[in-house]
């Protein structure tokens, strides 16, 4: 099999995958939700690593601000599932 034929097969496989995902919204939701939640959980764990006082310096106000903005983002995300709609992007700064 030539490189061109291999390339064409890969293109066809990718097109089939895209068509399947578009034709099955549930499958697409599950696949994306699993990836995104797994990434969010990993990032939350990394935030938790910042609690190591031998490596980092922070105060109670910093902690409250971090968890406040995380809670707000989760509440807004949950609200979108309950009511639908768009959210606005915010930039976090201490």
N, C-alpha and C positions, 0 to 999 in steps of 0.2 A: 504494500500500500504506500502510495506516494505521500509526501508531506502535504500536498494540496488536498488529497482525498481525506487525510486525517483532519486537516483544518476544516473542511466542509462538514465532516461528521460532527465535530465539536460545535460548529455553528448551528447545525440542525438540532443537536441535543439542547443547546441553550434556548433556541427558539421554542422547542417543545416545552421546556420547563416554564418559560414565560407564559405561553398559551395556557398551560395547565393552571398556573397560579392565577391568571386573570379569570379563568373560567370557574375557579373554586375559591371564593372569597374567604371561606372558613379556613381552608388550608393555608392561605396566605397570612391570615390573621395569626393563626397558631405559630407558624414559622417565625414571623417577625416579632410577635410578643415574647416567645421564648428567648430569642437572641437579645432583644432589648432589655428584658427584665434581668437576664443573666448578667449583662454588661452593667446595668444599674446596681445590682447587688455587689458586683466586684468593686465598682467605684465607691460605694458606701463603705465597704470594708477598708478600702484605701484611706478614706476620710477618717475612719476609726483609728488607723495607724498613727494619725497625727496626735493622738492622745498620749503618746510616749514622751513624758516630761524630760527624759534624759536626752532626747534628740530635738525637742521643740519647746518653744516658749509661747504660752498663750494665757489668756485670762478668761474669767467667767463670761464677760461680755462677748468675747470672740465665740465661745461655745454656744451661747444663747443665739447669737446672730446666725451661725452656721445651721443650727437645728431649726431655727425659726424660718429661714428661707427654704430649707428642705421640706418642712411641714407644709408651708404655703404652696410649694410646687406640687407636692403630692395631693393636697386638697384641690388645687386647680385641675390637676390631671383627672382625679376622680370625678369632679364636677363635669368635665367634658364627656365622660362616659355616661353620666347620669342624665345630662341635658343636651349634649352635643355642643358644637360651636368651636370657635378658634380661640387660641390663647396668644398672649403677647410674649415675646422673648425679653428676658431681663438679664442683665449682666451682674454677677455677684462680686462685691468688693467688701473687704473688711474695713 
